[in-house]
Amino acid sequence: MCRSIKVLRRPEAPATPAEVSAAALQFVRKVSGFRAPSKANQAAFDAAVHDIARTTEHLLQHLRKEKTI
């Protein structure tokens, strides 16, 4: 779906808040079909980006590291 969104869970360094926010923005743009929303839709667009970024941060913080054999 969003091929250009980079992987945020990587072993060498955790994702920065800016990276999480950029990925959330890109996701909302893809799902909504709008690169930039109209003024009437701006609040909903911004709220979605915020919610997705917050949920992504939660996910990344709570994923357990898998053991490799």
C-alpha positions in Angstrom: 0.0 0.0 0.0 2.5 2.6 1.1 5.7 1.4 -0.4 7.7 4.6 0.3 7.0 4.5 4.1 10.2 3.2 5.6 10.4 0.6 8.3 10.3 2.3 11.7 11.2 -0.8 13.8 14.9 -1.3 13.3 17.5 -2.7 15.6 20.2 0.0 15.3 18.1 2.9 16.4 14.5 3.5 17.5 12.3 5.6 15.3 12.2 9.3 16.1 9.0 11.2 16.7 9.5 13.0 13.4 9.8 9.7 11.5 6.6 8.4 13.2 4.8 11.6 12.4 6.0 11.6 8.7 4.8 8.0 8.3 1.4 8.8 9.9 1.0 11.7 7.5 1.9 9.6 4.5 -0.6 6.9 5.6 -3.4 9.4 6.1 -2.7 11.0 2.7 -2.8 7.5 1.0 -6.0 6.4 2.8 -7.8 9.7 2.3 -6.7 10.3 -1.3 -5.8 13.9 -0.4 -2.2 15.3 -0.4 -3.6 18.3 1.4 -7.1 18.4 2.7 -9.5 21.3 2.2 -10.0 23.7 5.1 -13.3 21.9 5.9 -11.4 18.6 6.3 -8.2 20.0 7.9 -9.1 19.2 11.5 -10.2 15.7 10.8 -7.0 15.1 8.7 -4.7 16.5 11.5 -6.5 14.5 14.2 -6.1 11.3 12.2 -2.4 12.0 11.7 -2.0 12.6 15.4 -4.0 9.5 16.4 -2.0 7.2 14.0 1.3 8.6 15.2 0.3 8.1 18.8 -0.9 4.5 18.1 2.3 3.8 16.2 4.5 5.0 19.1 2.5 2.8 21.4 3.0 -0.2 19.1 6.7 0.3 18.7 7.2 0.7 22.5 5.3 -2.5 23.3 6.6 -4.9 20.6 8.7 -7.6 22.1 12.0 -8.4 20.6 12.0 -11.8 19.0 14.7 -14.2 19.8 16.8 -15.3 16.8 18.2 -18.8 16.8 
